[in-house]
Amino acid sequence: MKVNSSKSGKRLIHSRILKALAAVPHGCNVNDLLSCGYQFTTISDLVRAGLAVASLDTGKVDGRIVEIARIKISDAGLKLVSTTVRSLASEATSPPTTSRIDETHASMTARTQYLEARLAVATQHIAEGEARICVVRAAIARRRNLGLSSDLPDRLLNTMLDTLSLMMGYKAIIEAAAEHESNELAATLV
């Protein structure tokens, strides 16, 4: 029997999003999920299937009212995640076999590769952010040389610097997780 790898890959991605949503009781900002590499179509698949619920939250940012799309796991999604966790827990109580050890090794290798890919994306985003900051700094210098106000560009620059700092912190978290996964992988090979 031939297994459709695109369907099983899709199920794996759906499962990952559901697990991420289960960990956040109030739901996730859609932009956060998209920035983690999940596709909009995958998120909408979960909503259409009734495994997640979409909502719009409103809030104020710099005096402006903005709408933020949020995705929250539904009861059906929670039930599916808990069923999966229970089946994995029952597998964990059975004695290890060579195939389970191989599966664990493959899973850890995949997680390490996933973290390395996320690290590469974070590094690229930081480099792009630094380049944009240079452009804004040059624009501020030009405005000051012309005797124009630079209040708004200065605020933009401060926001960009804060964001860059957060991005660097996120990269450090990914680096630590990747190092932890690599150490665990090395320990399983011993």
N, C-alpha and C positions, 0 to 999 in steps of 0.2 A: 504494500500500500504506500503510495507516494504522499508525503506530507508537504503541504503548501507552506513553504518557509516564510512567505510574506505574511500569511495569516498568523503564524505562530510568533513572528517578530512583532506584529501589530498587537497581539495579545500581551506580549511581554511589556511593550511600551505602555499599554493601557494599565497593566498591573502596576508598573512603576508610578504612574501618575496617581492612581488610586491610593497606593501606599503613602505617597507624599501628602495627598489631601487628607488621609486618615490621621496623619500626624499633626495637622493644623485644624483645630476644632472650628475656627471661624472662617476657614477657607483661605484660598490664595488669590492674590492679584493675578489676573490673566497675563499681564505683561511679565510678571516674575516667572510664570511657567514657560512663556515663550522665550525668555532670555536664558532659561535652563536648557533650551534646545528642543522642547516639545513643540509639535506642529499644531496649528490652530484646528486643523481638521480632526486630529486625534482628540483634542479637548472637546470639540463639538460632538464627536462620536459618543463620548461618555455621557454627555448631557442628553443626546437623543435616546440613548439606551436606558436612561433613567438612573445611571450610576452616579451622576453628579448633577448639581443644580447651579445654574448661573443666576447672578443677581447684579444689580447696579447699586453701588453705594455712592453717596454724594458727600463731599467734604470741601473744606476751604484750604487752598494753597496760595500763599502770598496774596490773600484778599480776594482771590477768584474762586468761584464755586466750580468744582470739577467732578466728573462722574468716573468712577473706577469700577471696571467689571471684575467680579469676584466669582470664583468657582469653589463650591463646597461639596464635599462627598455626601451622597444621599444615604438613606438607611439601607437601600439595596446594595449600594457600593460598599458600605461598612460590613454588611453581611457577607458579601463576596470576599472581601479582604480577610475577615476573621475566619471564614471557611478555609481559605488558602493557608493562613497561618496555622490553623489546627492540623491540616493535613501535613504540613511541613514538620510540625512538632511531633506528630505520630511517626513520621519517617525518621526523625532524629533519635527516637528511642530504640529503633531496631539496630541490630549490630551492623557495624560498618562493613561494606563489601568493597571490592576493588572498583566496581563501577561507581559506587557512591563517592569514593575517594577521588576518582577521576572527575566526576561531576563537580565536586567541591573545588578541585584544582582549576577546572575550566571556568567555574563561576568566579573564583577569586581572580583569575587571569583577566576575565572579561571586565570585572569591576576595576581592576588596575588600569586596563586600557581605557575604560570610560573616564576615569579620573584624569588620566594623562591627556585625553582629548579635551576635557573641560579646562584643564590647566593651560593647554595651548590656546584655547579660545579666550580665557581670562587674560593671558599674557598679551594677546593681540589687542584686546579691548583696552588694556592699560596703555599700550603703545599708541593706539589711536587717540586715546584721551589726552595723553601727553602732547601729541602733535596738535590737537585742537586747542589746548591750553596755550601753546606757543603762538598760535594764530591770534587768539584773543589778547594775549599780552602785547603782541605787535600792534593790534588795532587800538588798544588803550594808549600805547605810546604815541601813535599817530594822532589820536584825538587830543591828547595833552599838548603835543607840539603845535596843533592848530588852535589851541586855546579853548577847545570844546569840553563840555562836561563829560566826565568818565564815570559818573555814579552808577549808572545802569550796567555798563560793561564790567565795572569793578564787582558789582553784586553777582553778575554772571560768572566771573572768574572765581569768586569765592565758592559759589555753588559747585562749579566744575572741580575745584580743588578738593572740596568735601567729598564729592562723588568719587574722585580718583582715590582718595584715602580709603573709602569704603571698598572700592574695587581691589585695592592692594590687600586689605584685610581679608576679603573673600578669597583672593588668590592664596594667601597664607593658610587659610582653612583647607583649601583643596590640596595644597602641598602637603600639609600634615596628614590628611586622609590618605593621599597617595602613598606617602612614606609608610604609614601604618599598614595599608594593604600589601605593600611590597614586603614588609617585614613578616607579615602573616603568611604570605605566599612562600617566602624563603623558609619559614619554620615548617611548613607542610612538606617541603621537599626534603627535609632532613630526616 
